[in-house]
Amino acid sequence: MNDLQILTGDSLKILPTLTAESVQCCVTSPPYWGLRDYDHPAQIGAESSPELYVENLVTIFREVRRVLSKDGTLWLNVGDGYARNGGTGNCGPNAIVGNTKKLIQKRNCKVPACWGLKDRDLMGLPWRVAFALQADGWILRSKITWIKKTAMPESVKNRPTSATEEVFLFAKSPAYFYDARAVREPSGANLRNYWTLGPDPSGNGHPAAFPRELARRCILLGSREGDTVLDPFGGSGTTGLVAGELGRKAILIEINPAYSQIVSERTTAFQPQLRMLPPPSEESEPDRRVTKTRIKTVNS
Ligand SMILES: C[S@@+](CC[C@H](N)C(=O)[O-])C[C@H]1O[C@@H](n2cnc3c(N)ncnc32)[C@H](O)[C@@H]1O
């Protein structure tokens, strides 16, 4: 296989085509629910309710577990959001605003009745996803707090500004590979579970890339040279780029061809014989996504 494969298409359809136990670790950050529009009808994060979002992630990461080697790990960064249940109008991130037909997404979108959420409730999505994955068979081994050196400004006066996110470490089995010597504290002590990281200095055309240092730590701790690293939400390809720099192979899946293009531009330096595959045929794989009213909501 090439050192870097970029598979353009829906992870729900592409993951089942990957060979079982062929990947050592998965480092990824799915879209956060209701935050951004990645301009694709099958995108994750645009479900009509956060419950469906959690269900879809469980389905995707079940496939990731199949693809991981027996001692493999998943490093998962997921963000939170607030329920805004006041006002009128449609629920969910795809609610049509006014007479526009454009997909509208807002961080604080109106949430349909679930989990007893009230207006302005923090949804607790990272932990809801973590518990759902745990119930589905994953072993939840660590919660790392990513402290952001540069927090996104928020115009709030009734709570502290959010400046942290979660990165969860999951294992497929109790005896998993973890190279504790690969990343240490400056004192030489075992790495702590809070990482203070700034954004990368230059943007890369993707609105939600994670810092290279975040990917670097996860890959070093979770794999050996020559292993294969997977990112089913490839974005601008940070995971693949860093994996290549560290002598790992990588498989990236990205639904939006424009972002796959950014990946190929960022990564051709280390991988000139880059392989970009077309999306699989719509008929080839059953779609196991929980869609319910999502598409309808977008178009109605
Ligand atoms: C938070 S971004 C990942 C950013 C990435 N970590 C980086 O550093 O650039 C999530 C990505 O998942 C993609 N995506 C959304 N739904 C998807 C799906 N069903 N299959 C594959 N990719 C998807 C989006 O287009 C977006 O680029």
Ligand as a Chemical Component Dictionary entry (heavy atoms), coordinates in Angstrom:
data_LIG
# 
_chem_comp.id                   LIG 
_chem_comp.type                 NON-POLYMER 
_chem_comp.pdbx_formal_charge   0 
_chem_comp.three_letter_code    LIG 
# 
loop_
_chem_comp_atom.comp_id 
_chem_comp_atom.atom_id 
_chem_comp_atom.alt_atom_id 
_chem_comp_atom.type_symbol 
_chem_comp_atom.charge 
_chem_comp_atom.model_Cartn_x 
_chem_comp_atom.model_Cartn_y 
_chem_comp_atom.model_Cartn_z 
_chem_comp_atom.pdbx_ordinal 
LIG C1  C1  C 0  -13.344 18.681 12.502 1  
LIG S1  S1  S 1  -12.970 18.360 10.826 2  
LIG C2  C2  C 0  -11.451 17.444 10.914 3  
LIG C3  C3  C 0  -10.250 18.359 10.861 4  
LIG C4  C4  C 0  -8.930  17.595 10.845 5  
LIG N1  N1  N 0  -8.660  16.981 12.145 6  
LIG C5  C5  C 0  -7.790  18.544 10.463 7  
LIG O1  O1  O 0  -6.858  18.736 11.273 8  
LIG O2  O2  O -1 -7.849  19.133 9.396  9  
LIG C6  C6  C 0  -14.123 17.097 10.388 10 
LIG C7  C7  C 0  -14.100 16.691 8.925  11 
LIG O3  O3  O 0  -14.976 15.566 8.746  12 
LIG C8  C8  C 0  -15.529 15.639 7.427  13 
LIG N2  N2  N 0  -16.731 14.778 7.415  14 
LIG C9  C9  C 0  -18.004 15.067 7.835  15 
LIG N3  N3  N 0  -18.812 14.004 7.678  16 
LIG C10 C10 C 0  -18.055 13.005 7.162  17 
LIG C11 C11 C 0  -18.320 11.657 6.793  18 
LIG N4  N4  N 0  -19.551 11.125 6.909  19 
LIG N5  N5  N 0  -17.305 10.909 6.265  20 
LIG C12 C12 C 0  -16.060 11.450 6.125  21 
LIG N6  N6  N 0  -15.745 12.735 6.456  22 
LIG C13 C13 C 0  -16.727 13.495 6.985  23 
LIG C14 C14 C 0  -15.786 17.127 7.222  24 
LIG O4  O4  O 0  -15.884 17.473 5.853  25 
LIG C15 C15 C 0  -14.589 17.754 7.936  26 
LIG O5  O5  O 0  -13.550 18.078 7.023  27 
# 
loop_
_chem_comp_bond.comp_id 
_chem_comp_bond.atom_id_1 
_chem_comp_bond.atom_id_2 
_chem_comp_bond.value_order 
_chem_comp_bond.pdbx_ordinal 
LIG C1  S1  SING 1  
LIG S1  C2  SING 2  
LIG S1  C6  SING 3  
LIG C2  C3  SING 4  
LIG C3  C4  SING 5  
LIG C4  N1  SING 6  
LIG C4  C5  SING 7  
LIG C5  O1  DOUB 8  
LIG C5  O2  SING 9  
LIG C6  C7  SING 10 
LIG C7  O3  SING 11 
LIG C7  C15 SING 12 
LIG O3  C8  SING 13 
LIG C8  N2  SING 14 
LIG C8  C14 SING 15 
LIG N2  C9  SING 16 
LIG N2  C13 SING 17 
LIG C9  N3  DOUB 18 
LIG N3  C10 SING 19 
LIG C10 C11 SING 20 
LIG C10 C13 DOUB 21 
LIG C11 N4  SING 22 
LIG C11 N5  DOUB 23 
LIG N5  C12 SING 24 
LIG C12 N6  DOUB 25 
LIG N6  C13 SING 26 
LIG C14 O4  SING 27 
LIG C14 C15 SING 28 
LIG C15 O5  SING 29 
# 
